[in-house]
Amino acid sequence: MADSAPPTADTAPLKDASRLDPIDYAVISQGLIAAAREMGAKLIRSAYSTIVREAGDASAALLDRDGNVVAQAELIPMQLGPMAGTFRACADLYPLETLERGDFYVNNDPFQGGQHLQDVFLYSPIFVDGEIVGFAGTVAHHLDLGGGNPGLNATAADVHAEGFIFPPSKYNFESDWNGGPLERLVAANVRVPSQTIGDFNAQFAANAIGAHRVEQLCRKYGADVIKATMQELMNYSERRFRAALAEIPDGVFYGEDAVDDDGISDQPLTVKTKVTITGETVAIDFDGTCKQVSRNLNCPISSTVSAALSCVKSVLTSPDIPFNEGVKRPITITAPAGSLLNPTYPAPVRARMEAAYRAFNAVMKALSLVVPEKVISGGHDTTTVTAISHLGDTGYRVYLEVFGGGYGASAHQDGCDAVDSPLSNCSNAPLEATDMDFDHFRITGYGLLRDSCGHGKFRGGLGIHRRYEILKDDVNFAIYADRFRIAPYGLFGGTDGSRGRCEIERDGEIIQIRSKDGLMLRKGDVLKLYTSGGAGYGQAAERDPNLVSRDVAQGYLSDETARAAYPHAF
Amino acid sequence: MRVGVEVGGTFTDLVAIGPSGVRIAKVPSVPASPDEGAFNALIESAIPFESIEDLAHGSTVATNAVLERKGYPIAFVTTRGFKDILALQRHNRTNIYDLEYHKPTPVVDRKNSFEVDERMLPDGTVAAALDAAAVERDLVPALSVGGYAAIAVCLLNAYANPEHEEALRDLLARHLPAVLVTLSSEVTREFREFERASTTTLSAYVQPVIDRYIGRFGARLAENGFAGRFSVMQSNGGRLPAENMRRNAIMALLSGPAAGVVGAARQAGRSGVENLITLDMGGTSTDVCLVEDGTPGITNEFLIDNLPIRTPVLDINTVGAGGGSLIWIDEGGMLRAGPESAGADPGPACYCRGGTQPTVTDAHLVRNTIRREAFLGGKMDIDPDAARAAFRTLAGRLGMSVEEIADSAIRIANANIIRAIQIITTQRGKDPRDYAMVAFGGAGPLHAAQVADDLGVHTILVPPNAGVISAFGLLAADHIQYESMTRRFMLDRDAPRAIAEVYGEMRARALAKFEHIGRRENLSLILIADMRFVGQAFEVPVEIEPAELDDLTVERLREIFAAAHQRIFFHGAAGDKPIEAVSFRLRVTLPVGSLPVLRETHEYRIPETVIEIFDDRHRHACTVMSRGALEPATAVAGPALFEDPTSTIFVPLGWSAEADAHENLILRKG
């Protein structure tokens, strides 16, 4: 990441903001954040695919006219980092002066600011009296964008096999979308056009809502006041972030973790980091990380930046600091070109989350050396994606769902059970929604996975189990996951969490599935998935015996496991 | 005589309106048995029970049962494979950067969750029949040893076909006749199993509490010779006959705050104030709600203790800031106010009932913005020395004077209230400056001006007898009954007829429920159809006028849906995408008729005097007078304190106050 040294909030005090009436500032800044939230909420509520409308795999933001993110709907941490980068790649090619009403930027290119192809970024300019005051931007995870397999191509040899690339470009909603050539081009290249086009329309609508709210604010307070407020919002976050950084000791700290394997060999993919804290700045470098791989586990630099940033923000600052471009100013994040965390074209990148999580874990481990009270142990920390698709009489049916597991424990409490992992925030699809939408499988079990946590003074959160009955032949199953081989790590004496696994029951036989795999399923097959529990924190001998009894009474732990891990409680 | 009795966390209020005028009473609540407080208020008011023709009641019984987890032990039963629905929830986090995130705690533990063999499909057909033998063999014995007061049943896809839930209820009723059974299909017929299960378990949790409470209350009323109509406030701002509430307990959650909003909106409406922010500050908490065009906002998606509820409720935001909120210093050395409260017992330190920690009320007493001789119209003695003593330790730790720390505590409590108001205004794209504030509750009028100042609100309306406006709201509320039904079909040529049928069925059910109120005239009905484009998951509510039903066409339906979709989502008006109707709600309102008039109690008089108060870091000379002594069209400049038997109104420096023709006190900035 090319990070020049931007002026800090302290050296460049609030020139514009000093004119701001404090009540105006409070109202407008909240108004901008509210507008971003409204965009996110309405994007999800008017979307068509289960991955957006039920799982909520989408984000929204308002940007200033230079593409700095000012306010975000805090939905998915991973999607919040790359807004500025994907925007600038477009603005460099199509400068603001060339934009007209109805124009929009689009970009999903992993090598030009994007992450994986499924996350498509759209930006609409906000015009007030003929002048652009900012942009409304949204990103949604699209269910299927073509590529070598419905929803997920586990064996893609390059990025082209993963779907449709939108290079940074500019189009016009009226002439190119809305029944126009771009919409038809996209519809012709995806497997479930009604859902994909519906989700794009939800993104356009959310952008329109954001633009409308900002226009309203401009009419009421004046565009100059709005622009000044945007700058002050970023300065505010920057000031608070710097204050948090200044509080911790300077030093250089190292951490590492690894992805299980690349889906072909059994060789772990190592991620290494060096975290340097100097005054109120922090530099994170991933030198020493393994080379990029031939399968889809490569993590584009913008994903690496998002992961490291999310870790630092979560550990060092209170959750109420608004996340915007100001937060990025005191931080530098770099990774060597050609490595797993900064791959070069045409590397496949679909499953980039696994390496992104290890970057998150490596930074967390480094920080555990300086702020042990603020970190958590290793958790499920994995994106476990299953795609179960079928080509029936009425066309393709693509089911895609993302599963979490247990959070790692902290110095103060047990990890959260059965929740999506720190870099993501997908909801589960209601079973009743899945039942309504798909008839090629049925979910027949979903619950907390007993005994899956690591132990300690505080235990990790529990993982989950899921059970699917396959109702038709020729059902296509693909998965990418992790922590099947390398368990979540305990800290300060806590034990490791459990490993995940996936298996198919077929004619009384069990077929073990690898963490990155795919195969055709038959009617009568039963698919079972188990995700990892989080690791413990601190010595198990220090655990409150009352908590052990509670865990047994509620069935979180079996009696045998509890006796083995916590003999002092019996 | 029409009587409203409202049981709050700290005080129980009564407003009676009859031919001879307004009578009010305010007595301490009895948290362990709320009906005790209610009867104390009735006795205090000296109204003969026989003369009461209409008794409306509101209480925090249900809410407190959830917040304090004081309900009876209940069990949860669902489809085999899914007993963890309540623990799994939606698998997301409400704060994405919180590494120590924790999910809200359901009202049923995992060990009290059970499964039955069955599977219904979304089209209402049966994939696996309910295994009745297994229910009798395994489930019934397990439930009977559990000592459960109620059982919540939520089976998968029961919204589409409730047969299995109903069969299970019949089986359980036969074997466990003493246990109340609550079915998800009766509480809310909407898909999404976690939200429906959450609503059902909350309803089951409060069901025994409400059932016993209303049963006891009704019996005691009858013993005392009461023969009038007994109705109870619902969370949606309407009343329901008490008997109906016994079977519909979920509607009792938040009934107390709802009454306040209705009362405030009605009373402000008399002065022509239609767009307002209600600020209801009582002993334990503050409730705020946005009212636009005289109508309080309604939401179908509400959280109590962070658990979802899917029934229509007034869109009220609550924060733990009240007169009884404890003032304390946190581990970071920061001064805090609430959310813990000293409640009614022991209450603030100044009550001298054993409370030693300072509260917001104690802070006012120290600042002199509450006067000992005027508290509750002088009916309750409080001790300023005890209030000062309670603050002394905190003052020492922070190196401040007792007055300074009391003043800071008030500002901190106000900051909490301001954030609560920002959530319902600025966070939703509304500018608080476009609204008037209506302040009520025992402490609302004391805090309103400073809160308004920080939000930029420049007009405050304080209704007469502001401390008991919730009890007035009970009398001012219409009777409201909701019916709901899930019936999914395409908007095609048959749709108008199907909608008319649905409407007819729901109307008949609703009218039957109004039967024993004895009045069916002037009923106003609204049909709301939840529709969406095929493929979407969230519906848009579309209002259909009953008058329009006879000549409804598919074109007209498309038109009103598209307009509603466009208004909310900024797209959808154009095109011919298929549309489906998913569920229907019928709201039946029986208007309250002539609105009782709330007036100030003019008999209450204190001599006008000037005292010294400590406010906003400074000492001020402050006028004190009784509210009823203020002449119409005479503005009084702050600092001033107006006292009435139910609350004290504080007008700070820079504000002025004037009574209007409807006896509302209007505070203005500048």
Interface residues (C-beta under 8 A of the other chain):
Chain A: I23 A26 V27 Q30 G31 I33 A34 A35 R37 E38 K42 R45 S46 A47 Y48 T50 R53 E54 G56 E74 L75 I76 P77 S194 Q195 G198 N201 A202 F204 A205 A208 I209 H212 R213 Q216 K220 S310 K313 S314 V315 T317 P319 F323 K374 V375 I376 F403 G404 Y407 S410 H412 Q413 C416 D417 A418 V419 D420 P422 N425 C426 S427 N428 P430 L431 E432 A433 D435 M436 R442 T444 G445 Y446 G447 L448 I464 R467 A553 Q554 G555 Y556
Chain B: G81 F82 K83 D84 I85 A87 L88 R90 H91 N92 R93 N95 I96 Y97 D98 L99 E100 Y101 H102 K103 D109 R110 K111 L121 P122 A127 L156 N157 Y159 F191 R192 E193 F194 Q422 T426 Q427 R428 G429 D431 P432 R433 D454 L455 G456 F533 G535 Q536 A537 F538 H565 I568 F569 F570 H571 G572
